[in-house]
Amino acid sequence: MAKLEVNVDHVATVRQARLGREPDPVTAAALAELAGAEGIIVHLREDRRHIQDRDLRILRRTVQTRLNLEMAATPEMLAMAAEVKPDLVTLVPEKREELTTEGGLDVAGQKEFLQDYVRRLKEAGLTVSLFVDPDPRQLDAAKGVGAAWVELHTGDYAEATSEAEAQRLFDQLLDGARHARSLGLRVKCGHGLNYTNIKRFRGRPEFEEFSIGHSIISRAVLVGMERAVREMVALIS
Ligand code: PXP
């Protein structure tokens, strides 16, 4: 059965809007686990726009399922991963000016660098996943540099503007997943998945795990709104 890992970055985005203490991504992670999430994901970005170092260190001590750290392949993050020891490190491309991760990592274009970087992570006892487009060349390169997992980038699929385009992009993901599995890689996927576009993935054993953040946090805000307002109304009246 496919597993869900929940990305709690955007709980921290709301907190950082006021630079305060709430909502706490650590509490959100615990609630996600109670609801059945099999893993918690955070992306510690270079600019620390949402998750902070402190969140990551606390999550390492509190997460009871698995902690997946998304990060750029930089020396700073290598040191952080070696210290915190998440259960999985997912390497993603990161640009300071982007709103969110744009596209997969170009593994084929930086094979030597990533081979060395992945080796260092493995020497620190870590398991590595690479966030890549479902392109056989990138998947072959991911295997070549020593990754155990790939996370297929579903962002283009999620942004498809017609059924035909969505089906074509889904078929590419399916072919990518099959190719990755034939190489012995484990396969997860994520980015832009929501309560509608996830349906095409149901019953497809090629995808072991899903990494979903924004749509879950967005829904949590709305399904929790009525209760939150009622509680305040009761306090005021
Ligand atoms: N996977 C990766 C590699 C990501 O960078 C992100 C966004 O942080 C996600 C999954 C989750 O994407 P979303 O928030 O759109 O569900």
Residues whose N, C-alpha, C, O or C-beta is under 5 A from the ligand:
A	BS01	PXP	N7 H43 V92 T101 F131 G190 H191 G192 L193 S211 I212 G213 H214 S215
